[in-house]
Amino acid sequence: MFFITDASRQALIGLRDLSMMKWYVIPLLAIIIYIYNNETAKARESGDWNAIWAGLTIFGMDFINETWNGIVFAATQHSAVWTTPGDTGFRVFVGWNIEIIFWFLIAGILYYKALPTDPDEKILGLPNRWFMALLYTFLCVFVECLLNIGGLLVWEYWWWNLSFVGVWLIYFFGYFIFFAAANIVIGLDDDAKKKKVIGIIFLIPIVLNIIFLGILGWVY
């Protein structure tokens, strides 16, 4: 029988409790809305919606990750793979808070803006989009390790930590697949296909949450 970790117990405090929300969430939300409104206005003029598609893709991929991470906690009653027990403006899951959500809502837009305009251009012999995916993954994992060292992000399991195996799993499943998905989506040849793929990405965690949070009533 597993025991619930201290980090998990702390992360359960205020879980989806609106009375715990902080006021700074409002201006941060306004900034996110402004960014998307600005990119939407540009897309209407240029016909290039890839910044929006990249933003939604990476956020959707994080939604998938955070959902299965929460399900791990609910299933084990021990710990999620990663837990965010510290202070937050709003806690959605034991490993997902509003600050993380806001970051991933704009991460894809930042990533797309960093890509060279010519998709065929190479960087150090690699296609530029895949080079940038590797680079951005490295930067994100570096920050994630700092958060873990600072105690803001808790890793419980031996296969997801600062060990050699753990860091590579975090690198691939924690971030690289996000940027890879963005590359695949913006590389599709028409917006209808891009919308369909993004819709599938969001449908996966929505269905899982309906099943596990709604029908089964699991808490994570």
Helices and strands as residue ranges (DSSP letters): H 6-12, G 18-20, H 25-46, H 50-76, E 82-83, E 91-93, E 96-97, H 98-114, E 122-123, E 126-127, H 128-149, E 154-155, H 164-169, I 170-176, H 177-187, H 191-209, I 210-215
